[in-house]
């Protein structure tokens, strides 16, 4: 329903703009729908703020945070939530910076740097977590989000460059969906490994390192073509 309504509003907006004439649309009117979309963002945030979470979702969140924060690290839910907010700010700031750097030095190079940093900071992150204080937890979350954002900001463009235009949409979509399915198993696996570890994090560290190494190897052996959007053939699914 949301997709259909969004398509209707988009088409309707540009249909109305067409009444102004092509010259006005090209000069300034094309900006109006984008500026108006800011109102929809505010409305969406207000609606979302008024909607309570379901009991099932609340229970899932409470279980996750209790198992990791309260039980393992003896931290309050507020502390963990604040750390997540701080890490999110880092992601918001670092994403455009990583994209700008990638435009200058190459998407593949920036992605490789991010994945190498994953391996470099793996042990420090888990050592910080092992201290169990609010400060070290904040630092661990911030450091982890920083290195993750470097690779995450560029991986979409990188993967798109692995496929010719004729199959790009299908290739990127399948890659994204498959990794989403497999990646969904990681939190549960990490939780199980945490329980099985004598200190609560050694096996999780091994999982983190193995996944980072596999990602680094995959990107390192795959060259990205210099052309991306300018392929001569038509793009089809």
Protein Blocks (a to p, Z undefined) as FASTA:
>chain_A
ZZmmmmmmmmmmmmmmmmnojklmmmmmmmmmmmmmmmmmmmmmmmmmmpccdfklmmmm
mmmmmmmmmmmnopafklmmmmmmmmmmmmmmmmmmmmmmmmmnopklmmmmmmmmmmmm
mmmmmmmmmnopaklmmmmmmmmmmmmmmmmmmmmmmmmmmpcfklmmmmmmmmmmmmmm
mmmmmmmmmmmmmmmpmnopmmmmmmmmmmmmmmmmmmmmpccdfbfklpfbdcdZZ
